[in-house]
Amino acid sequence: MIGRLQAYFRERLAPASAQDAAHRRHLAAAALLVEIARADFDYSGDEHEAIRAALEHALDLDASEVSELVELARGEAEEAISLHQFTRLINDSHSIDDKRALMVDLWRVAHADGRVDHFEEPLLRRIADLLHLRHSEFMQAKHAAGAGG
C-alpha cells in the first residue's frame, strides 16, 4: 500500500517532459474552444468543425490527432470546475500574439452557427479577462473573426 502511494506521488510530482507540457497546452486551448461551443447548450456540427479547423491550423496537427485532441478536450471541459486551469497554462506559456489568435478562434467557434448566443459573449469576455487581454484586443478579435456587429 505504501509503495503504491509513493509511486502515485512520484508520478504526479515528477517533472513533465517537454512533449507532455506541449500536450497540456494544446489540450487547454482545445478545452476553451469546446467550452465556447457548449456555452449555448447546443454543440453544433458547425462549431465542431470550427474547433477542428482552428486546431489543425494553429497546432499543425493531422485529422486523427485533432479528433483525439477534441475528444480529450470535451472530457476536460465537462469535468472542469473553472476556466482558470486552462487559462493559467496558456498564460504561462503563450505570447500575447498567441493569446490574441486564440481569442479570434474562440470568436469563430462562437459564431460558427451563424450567431453569437447571449451565453457565449459573456464567457468570451471572461476568457479574455483571464488571458489578460485588453478590451480593445477582445473587440479586434471579434471583428477579425467576422462576429462583429
C-alpha positions in Angstrom: 0.0 0.0 0.0 2.7 2.5 1.0 4.7 1.6 -2.2 1.7 2.3 -4.4 1.1 5.7 -2.7 4.8 6.6 -3.1 4.6 5.6 -6.8 1.5 7.6 -7.3 3.0 10.8 -5.8 6.3 10.2 -7.6 4.4 10.0 -10.9 2.3 13.1 -10.1 5.2 15.2 -8.9 7.7 14.2 -11.5 8.8 17.0 -13.9 6.8 16.7 -17.1 8.6 16.2 -20.4 8.5 18.9 -23.0 6.1 16.8 -25.0 3.8 16.3 -22.1 3.8 20.1 -21.4 3.1 20.9 -25.0 0.2 18.4 -25.0 -1.3 20.0 -21.9 -1.1 23.4 -23.5 -2.8 22.2 -26.6 -5.4 20.5 -24.5 -6.0 23.7 -22.6 -6.6 25.7 -25.8 -8.9 23.0 -27.2 -10.9 22.8 -23.9 -11.5 26.6 -24.1 -12.8 26.2 -27.7 -15.1 23.4 -26.5 -16.3 25.5 -23.6 -17.4 28.2 -26.0 -19.2 25.6 -28.3 -21.0 24.3 -25.2 -21.9 27.7 -23.8 -25.2 27.9 -25.7 -26.2 24.3 -24.7 -26.1 23.4 -28.4 -22.8 21.9 -29.5 -23.4 22.1 -33.2 -21.7 20.4 -36.1 -20.6 23.8 -37.4 -19.0 24.6 -34.1 -17.3 21.3 -34.0 -15.8 21.9 -37.5 -14.7 25.4 -36.4 -12.8 23.8 -33.5 -11.2 21.3 -35.8 -10.2 23.9 -38.3 -8.7 26.1 -35.5 -6.7 23.3 -34.0 -5.5 22.0 -37.4 -4.3 25.5 -38.4 -2.9 26.6 -35.0 -1.2 23.4 -34.0 -0.3 21.9 -37.4 -2.0 18.6 -36.5 -3.4 15.9 -38.8 -7.1 15.0 -38.8 -6.7 12.0 -36.5 -4.6 14.0 -33.9 -7.2 16.7 -34.0 -10.1 14.2 -33.4 -8.3 12.7 -30.5 -7.5 16.2 -29.0 -11.1 17.3 -29.4 -12.4 14.2 -27.6 -9.9 14.7 -24.8 -10.9 18.4 -24.6 -14.6 17.6 -24.4 -13.9 15.4 -21.4 -11.7 18.0 -19.8 -14.3 20.7 -20.3 -17.1 18.5 -18.9 -15.0 17.9 -15.7 -13.6 21.4 -15.3 -14.6 23.3 -12.3 -13.1 26.6 -13.5 -11.6 28.2 -16.6 -8.5 29.0 -14.6 -7.0 25.6 -15.0 -6.9 26.2 -18.8 -6.1 29.9 -18.9 -3.3 29.6 -16.4 -1.5 27.1 -18.7 -2.0 29.4 -21.6 -0.8 32.5 -19.7 2.3 30.7 -18.5 3.3 29.5 -22.0 1.9 31.7 -24.7 2.8 35.1 -26.1 0.3 37.9 -26.3 0.1 37.3 -30.0 -0.8 33.7 -29.4 -3.5 34.7 -27.0 -4.9 37.2 -29.4 -5.0 34.5 -32.1 -6.7 32.1 -29.7 -9.3 34.8 -29.0 -10.1 35.1 -32.7 -10.5 31.3 -32.9 -12.8 31.4 -29.8 -15.0 34.0 -31.5 -15.0 32.0 -34.8 -16.3 29.0 -32.8 -19.0 31.1 -31.1 -20.1 32.5 -34.5 -19.8 29.2 -36.4 -23.6 28.5 -36.1 -24.3 31.9 -37.5 -24.9 33.8 -34.3 -23.3 34.6 -31.0 -25.6 33.5 -28.3 -26.2 35.6 -25.2 -24.4 32.9 -23.1 -21.4 32.9 -25.4 -20.3 36.6 -25.3 -20.0 36.9 -21.5 -18.0 33.7 -21.5 -15.7 35.1 -24.2 -15.3 38.3 -22.2 -14.4 36.2 -19.1 -11.8 34.2 -21.0 -10.3 37.4 -22.5 -10.0 38.8 -19.0 -8.4 35.6 -17.7 -5.9 35.7 -20.6 -5.1 39.3 -19.7 -6.3 40.8 -23.0 -7.5 44.4 -23.1 -11.0 45.2 -24.2 -9.6 46.6 -27.5 -7.9 43.3 -28.2 -11.2 41.5 -27.3 -13.1 43.7 -29.8 -10.4 43.3 -32.5 -10.6 39.6 -32.2 -14.4 39.8 -32.5 -14.2 41.8 -35.7 -11.3 39.6 -37.1 -13.5 36.6 -36.6 -16.4 38.1 -38.5 -18.6 38.2 -35.4 -18.7 41.9 -35.2 -21.9 43.9 -35.0 
